[in-house]
Amino acid sequence: MQDVTEKFQVAIHGEGAHTVILGNGFGTTQQVWRAHAQALCRFYRVVTFDTAGSTAATAAAWQPSRHRRLYGFAEDLVSIVETLGLQGATYVGHSLSASAGLLAACAAPGLFSGMVLIGCSACYVNDPAGGYTGGFSEADIKSLLADMTHDYIAWANGFSPLAMGNPDRPDLAASFATALKVMRPDVAVDALGAAFLSDLRSEALQYGSLGLPTLLLQSTNDVAVPLAAAQWLANATGGQLHVLNAQGHFPHIANPAAVTQEIMAFLQHRGV
């Protein structure tokens, strides 16, 4: 148990009967959940962790052979949940970790009793033949990954304000850029490639057959996930899509109170 909890810097807050697990997305750490955990732990046990390679402390957990695909992150999540002896927890995941949660739920039905997916996409690549809008061409994504490889610091400085949005709050983009620079460039390239080049549409439909209560939270203006992609995922999973009064790919950072309110309402509606 100690090995897994240390490997992913697992932290437990509160002592409620029901457990809420918070998974951070690409380029961020569990610190983005600080305000949410503080509010939720008054009623629930809250588990936070850092994804492999997102911090210096989790660098040893990074395995290129596993984490170049989102399944590696899903396996990590399953190992954390099983090590803690949790069953039927509610999982809240952002972006990459939302996708990992979806895969984990498919691999281990019963692991979660409900899920909140924030800024999640089943596929970032457009599929005109299939009538699917992901937001990017494959060439767009490969160009982005090439820019990361060529000059990672310059890329991080340029990507942060685009992804964060909220140009009137430059401190948010600056904090995200700082977090990105903590990651090893090779890890960041592989992790973002794992997310942006994945196609989980069949897995999303499989997840939908599980019948899990699912809430999708989406910003009004997300450069990474167009509203059409969020709506497709809501339809596939049978989830309910709520579009928040927030900008950018990180609504839980830009408007944490609104996201916490949505999570609380989701939990209370289910009577947990």
C-alpha positions as CSV (number, residue, x, y, z in Angstrom):
1,M,0.0,0.0,0.0
2,Q,2.7,2.4,1.0
3,D,4.5,1.9,-2.4
4,V,1.4,2.9,-4.4
5,T,0.4,5.8,-2.2
6,E,3.9,7.2,-2.2
7,K,4.4,6.6,-5.9
8,F,1.4,8.8,-6.7
9,Q,1.6,11.1,-3.6
10,V,-1.9,10.0,-2.5
11,A,-3.5,12.3,0.1
12,I,-6.8,11.6,2.0
13,H,-8.9,14.5,3.4
14,G,-11.9,14.1,5.6
15,E,-13.6,11.0,7.0
16,G,-17.0,10.8,5.4
17,A,-18.8,7.5,4.6
18,H,-18.6,8.1,0.9
19,T,-15.4,8.7,-1.0
20,V,-14.8,11.3,-3.8
21,I,-11.6,10.8,-5.8
22,L,-10.2,13.9,-7.7
23,G,-7.9,13.3,-10.7
24,N,-5.8,16.2,-12.1
25,G,-5.4,16.7,-15.9
26,F,-2.3,17.2,-18.0
27,G,0.2,19.8,-16.8
28,T,-1.4,20.2,-13.3
29,T,-1.1,18.6,-9.9
30,Q,-3.5,17.7,-7.2
31,Q,-3.0,21.2,-5.8
32,V,-5.6,22.4,-8.3
33,W,-8.2,20.6,-6.1
34,R,-7.3,22.4,-2.9
35,A,-10.5,24.5,-2.7
36,H,-12.7,21.7,-3.9
37,A,-11.3,19.2,-1.4
38,Q,-11.6,21.7,1.5
39,A,-15.3,22.1,0.7
40,L,-16.1,18.4,0.0
41,C,-14.2,17.0,3.0
42,R,-16.8,18.5,5.3
43,F,-19.1,15.8,4.1
44,Y,-17.0,13.2,2.3
45,R,-13.7,11.4,2.4
46,V,-11.7,13.0,-0.5
47,V,-8.7,11.3,-2.2
48,T,-6.3,13.3,-4.3
49,F,-3.2,12.1,-6.1
50,D,-0.6,13.2,-8.8
51,T,-0.5,11.5,-12.1
52,A,2.7,9.8,-13.2
53,G,5.3,12.3,-14.3
54,S,3.4,15.4,-13.3
55,T,5.8,16.3,-10.5
56,A,9.3,15.5,-9.5
57,A,8.0,13.2,-6.8
58,T,6.0,11.1,-9.4
59,A,8.8,11.0,-12.0
60,A,9.7,7.5,-11.0
61,A,6.1,6.3,-11.7
62,W,6.4,7.3,-15.3
63,Q,6.9,4.4,-17.7
64,P,7.0,5.4,-21.4
65,S,5.9,1.9,-22.5
66,R,2.7,2.3,-20.5
67,H,2.0,6.0,-20.4
68,R,2.3,6.7,-24.1
69,R,-1.3,5.5,-24.1
70,L,-4.1,6.5,-21.8
71,Y,-4.5,3.0,-20.6
72,G,-1.4,3.4,-18.5
73,F,-3.0,6.2,-16.6
74,A,-6.2,4.1,-16.2
75,E,-4.2,1.3,-14.8
76,D,-2.6,3.7,-12.3
77,L,-6.0,4.9,-11.2
78,V,-7.3,1.3,-10.7
79,S,-4.2,0.5,-8.6
80,I,-4.8,3.5,-6.4
81,V,-8.4,2.7,-5.8
82,E,-7.8,-1.0,-5.2
83,T,-4.8,-0.3,-2.8
84,L,-7.0,2.0,-0.7
85,G,-9.7,-0.7,-0.7
86,L,-12.4,1.6,-2.2
87,Q,-15.5,0.4,-3.9
88,G,-18.3,2.5,-5.3
89,A,-16.5,5.9,-5.0
90,T,-17.4,8.9,-7.0
91,Y,-14.7,9.9,-9.4
92,V,-14.1,13.4,-10.6
93,G,-11.5,13.7,-13.4
94,H,-10.3,16.6,-15.6
95,S,-9.2,16.1,-19.2
96,L,-6.6,13.4,-19.4
97,S,-7.6,12.0,-16.0
98,A,-11.3,12.1,-17.0
99,S,-10.5,9.9,-20.0
100,A,-8.4,7.6,-17.7
101,G,-11.4,7.3,-15.3
102,L,-13.7,6.4,-18.2
103,L,-11.3,3.6,-19.2
104,A,-10.9,2.5,-15.6
105,A,-14.6,2.2,-15.2
106,C,-14.8,0.0,-18.3
107,A,-12.0,-2.2,-17.2
108,A,-13.3,-2.6,-13.6
109,P,-17.1,-2.2,-13.5
110,G,-18.2,-1.4,-9.9
111,L,-15.1,0.5,-9.2
112,F,-17.1,3.8,-9.2
113,S,-20.7,4.5,-8.5
114,G,-20.7,7.8,-10.4
115,M,-18.4,10.0,-12.4
116,V,-17.9,13.7,-13.1
117,L,-16.0,14.4,-16.3
118,I,-14.6,17.9,-16.7
119,G,-13.3,19.1,-20.1
120,C,-13.3,15.6,-21.4
121,S,-13.2,14.5,-25.0
122,A,-13.4,11.0,-26.5
123,C,-11.4,12.0,-29.5
124,Y,-9.6,15.3,-30.3
125,V,-9.2,14.5,-34.0
126,N,-11.9,15.5,-36.5
127,D,-13.6,12.6,-38.4
128,P,-15.5,14.2,-41.2
129,A,-16.5,10.9,-42.7
130,G,-18.0,9.9,-39.4
131,G,-19.6,13.3,-38.8
132,Y,-17.5,13.8,-35.7
133,T,-15.9,17.2,-34.6
134,G,-13.0,16.8,-32.3
135,G,-11.5,20.2,-32.9
136,F,-8.2,19.3,-34.5
137,S,-6.7,17.6,-37.5
138,E,-4.1,14.9,-36.9
139,A,-1.6,17.3,-38.6
140,D,-2.5,20.0,-36.1
141,I,-1.7,17.8,-33.2
142,K,1.6,16.5,-34.6
143,S,2.7,20.0,-35.3
144,L,1.9,20.9,-31.7
145,L,3.9,18.0,-30.4
146,A,6.8,18.9,-32.7
147,D,6.8,22.5,-31.3
148,M,7.0,21.0,-27.8
149,T,9.9,18.9,-28.7
150,H,11.8,21.7,-30.5
151,D,11.5,24.3,-27.6
152,Y,9.5,23.1,-24.7
153,I,9.8,26.3,-22.6
154,A,8.7,28.5,-25.4
155,W,5.8,26.2,-26.1
156,A,4.7,26.1,-22.5
157,N,4.8,29.9,-22.3
158,G,2.7,30.1,-25.5
159,F,0.3,27.3,-24.8
160,S,-0.6,28.2,-21.3
161,P,-2.7,31.4,-22.1
162,L,-4.4,29.6,-25.0
163,A,-5.5,26.7,-22.9
164,M,-6.3,28.6,-19.7
165,G,-8.3,31.4,-21.4
166,N,-9.4,34.2,-19.2
167,P,-7.0,36.8,-20.6
168,D,-8.1,39.3,-18.0
169,R,-6.6,37.0,-15.3
170,P,-3.0,36.4,-16.6
171,D,-2.0,34.9,-13.2
172,L,-3.9,31.8,-14.1
173,A,-1.9,31.2,-17.3
174,A,1.4,32.0,-15.5
175,S,0.6,29.4,-12.8
176,F,-0.2,26.8,-15.5
177,A,3.1,27.6,-17.3
178,T,5.0,27.1,-14.1
179,A,3.4,23.7,-13.5
180,L,4.2,22.7,-17.1
181,K,7.8,23.5,-16.7
182,V,8.0,21.2,-13.7
183,M,7.4,18.3,-16.0
184,R,10.2,16.7,-18.0
185,P,9.8,17.8,-21.7
186,D,9.8,14.2,-22.9
187,V,7.2,13.2,-20.4
188,A,5.0,16.1,-21.3
189,V,5.2,15.4,-25.0
190,D,4.3,11.7,-24.5
191,A,1.5,12.5,-22.1
192,L,-0.1,15.1,-24.3
193,G,0.3,12.9,-27.3
194,A,-1.4,10.0,-25.4
195,A,-4.4,12.3,-24.8
196,F,-4.6,14.2,-28.1
197,L,-4.0,11.3,-30.4
198,S,-6.3,8.8,-28.6
199,D,-9.7,7.7,-30.0
200,L,-11.9,6.5,-27.2
201,R,-15.2,6.7,-28.9
202,S,-15.8,2.9,-28.8
203,E,-14.8,2.9,-25.1
204,A,-17.2,5.8,-24.4
205,L,-20.1,3.8,-25.9
206,Q,-19.0,0.8,-23.8
207,Y,-19.0,3.0,-20.7
208,G,-22.5,4.2,-21.6
209,S,-23.7,0.6,-21.4
210,L,-22.7,0.5,-17.7
211,G,-25.5,3.0,-16.8
212,L,-23.3,4.9,-14.3
213,P,-24.7,8.3,-13.3
214,T,-22.4,10.7,-15.2
215,L,-22.1,14.5,-15.2
216,L,-20.1,16.3,-17.8
217,L,-18.9,19.8,-17.1
218,Q,-17.8,22.0,-20.0
219,S,-16.7,25.6,-20.3
220,T,-18.4,28.0,-22.7
221,N,-15.1,28.5,-24.6
222,D,-12.7,25.6,-24.4
223,V,-9.9,25.7,-27.0
224,A,-9.2,21.9,-26.5
225,V,-12.7,20.5,-26.4
226,P,-15.4,22.1,-28.7
227,L,-19.0,21.9,-27.4
228,A,-19.8,19.4,-30.2
229,A,-17.3,16.9,-28.8
230,A,-18.6,17.4,-25.3
231,Q,-22.2,16.8,-26.5
232,W,-21.1,13.7,-28.4
233,L,-19.6,12.3,-25.3
234,A,-22.7,13.1,-23.2
235,N,-24.8,11.3,-25.7
236,A,-22.4,8.3,-25.8
237,T,-22.1,7.9,-22.0
238,G,-25.7,8.7,-21.2
239,G,-24.5,11.6,-19.1
240,Q,-25.9,15.0,-18.4
241,L,-23.9,17.9,-19.9
242,H,-23.8,21.2,-18.0
243,V,-22.1,24.2,-19.7
244,L,-20.6,26.4,-17.0
245,N,-20.2,30.1,-16.8
246,A,-16.4,29.7,-17.2
247,Q,-13.8,30.1,-19.9
248,G,-10.9,27.9,-20.9
249,H,-10.0,24.3,-20.5
250,F,-9.7,24.5,-16.7
251,P,-13.1,25.6,-15.3
252,H,-12.2,24.0,-12.0
253,I,-9.3,26.5,-11.7
254,A,-11.0,29.5,-13.3
255,N,-14.3,29.1,-11.3
256,P,-13.7,26.6,-8.5
257,A,-16.9,27.6,-6.6
258,A,-19.1,26.8,-9.6
259,V,-17.5,23.4,-10.2
260,T,-17.7,22.5,-6.5
261,Q,-21.3,23.4,-6.5
262,E,-22.0,21.1,-9.4
263,I,-20.1,18.2,-7.8
264,M,-22.0,18.7,-4.5
265,A,-25.4,18.8,-6.3
266,F,-24.4,15.6,-8.3
267,L,-23.5,13.8,-5.0
268,Q,-26.6,15.0,-3.1
269,H,-29.0,14.1,-5.9
270,R,-27.7,10.5,-5.7
271,G,-28.1,10.5,-1.9
272,V,-24.5,9.8,-1.1
